[in-house]
Amino acid sequence: MFDGVHRGHQEIIKSVAHYASARNGESVVITFDRHPKNVIENRPPSFITSLGHRLKLLERLGVDNTVVLNFDQNLAQMPAEDFVHEVLVSWLGAKCIVLGFNCHFGKGRAGDITLVRKLADKYGFEVYGCPPIVYREQTISSTAIRQAILSGDLEKAEGMLGRPVSILGTVVKKSGRGRTLEFPTANLNLHHEVRPPRGVYGTRVRWAGQDRLALTNIGLRPTFAREELSSEDETLEIEVHILDFKESIYGKDLEVQFLFKIRDEVTFKTADELKSQIERDKDLLLKRAPTCGGEAFV
């Protein structure tokens, strides 16, 4: 899945790039359009990175080609050796295969590095494995990162990701109330990506090739009345106020990096109180941003 494209995944990709360069070949990453558990176990979708976000991150790492397989019942039932023969060898012409230490594939997760090594001579490719990457005595995994993000431990998640926690969403139209408050916001549809807990965060976005600071609110907008919906997930909103920015970006995808949490969500009695608090939030962002951790977009 390469969900998160975290430091463990990055080591695999570095290895692929190294071997591709040494053999005058091209680096290829294989991923799925959806998580296998969504099909096999009928679980609702939940990602660190949606497919579009994943593709952006892989491109930044210099991957030559990314193959996106449609994960359906037919693929789920494909035996592991058939996957190696039909997809990796016959279709892609793989001459070198690199797998993570805990990679499993094929029907019943029967495929692993042991099986692939057994097939190497038969199909004429080389096989390399990547060991686990550890952060603070814990093996880096998508599951551990997902839990850290949901619990609000941005430092741990960033340490495992190798970059700040980020979300990618499509800017959608809402009430436009932020503009009337003189703090226009971009409201994001996250496409099932996990996000940090409710609150106001100092963030950074990339637009038109430039990094820009932003205030991001994840919450219910408690100062203003809302229509009642069936669950918190349906009512939660992600609002991004990009500093010194006036362009219309409806319908565009926006990536937001989380730098630090500023405060919890608060209910204000009046719009003026809210505006005053946003100004204080903005001042804190400008004060802390030059020294905050994490790499800028690359």
URBEL-V553703 format. One record per helix or strand of 3 or more residues. SS is the DSSP state (alpha for helix, beta for strand). FROM is the first residue (numbers start at 0). TO is the last residue. If there is no record, write none. Layout:
ss,from,to
SS,FROM,TO
SS,FROM,TO
This chain:
ss,from,to
alpha,6,21
beta,27,31
alpha,35,39
alpha,50,59
beta,64,68
alpha,72,75
alpha,79,90
beta,95,99
alpha,106,108
alpha,112,122
beta,125,129
alpha,141,150
alpha,153,160
beta,165,171
alpha,176,179
beta,185,188
beta,198,206
beta,209,218
alpha,231,234
beta,236,241
beta,252,262
alpha,270,288
